[in-house]
């Protein structure tokens, strides 16, 4: 039996995407899966699905949901063993910080040096959610790249690429692909099993993913 292709559509603005990312990174060596990271743009998904969902808004914009999210992410960060730091003022910070540049940078890496995709994505989350830095600034993007092991020359070259039509189109196409699969938020996980795509929304549906593809769930931190 062949390996199951599992695609993870994510944006580093989403803390739930970070949780799902880390758990799938752990399981890619345990389950019979080919994990493919698909950097996409959450803003594009929210905009496109707003028409169909009659006002698809980020959860943080709904006061009661924001209140719950704050507790939920703290609990999940501990349970998933991922260093997400979150406080009330983060919601305003997130809404005021664009990740389009960061996601284009990650897309450029995916197109040219995919081996850096996992460490680079992780560093963006750490910088944004653990260190609370503004990842929309070019100097911070370069600092993230250096931390992920990229040379200064390569990082500078990628930074120049983010304004190119090729990178912009690739990010847009990946975002549109997620929407075609039915994504309305992130993380969106798509498992290609029995010749059809199965969409799972959220970092708390990975146990269900395992069940559908016939793999054993061993908790969020499998030993």
Secondary structure, 3 states (H helix, E strand, C coil): CCCEEEEEEECCCCHHHHHHHHHHHHHCCCCCEEEEEEECCHHHHHHHHHCCCCCCCCHHHCHHHHHHHHHHHHHHHHHHCCCCCCCCCHHHHHHHCCCHHHHHHHHHHHHHCHHHHHHHHHHHHHHHHHCCCCCCCHHHHHHHHHHCCCCHHHHHHHHHHCCCHHHHHHHHHHHHHHHHCCCCCCCEEEEEECCEEEEEECHHHHHHHHHHHCCCCCCCCCC
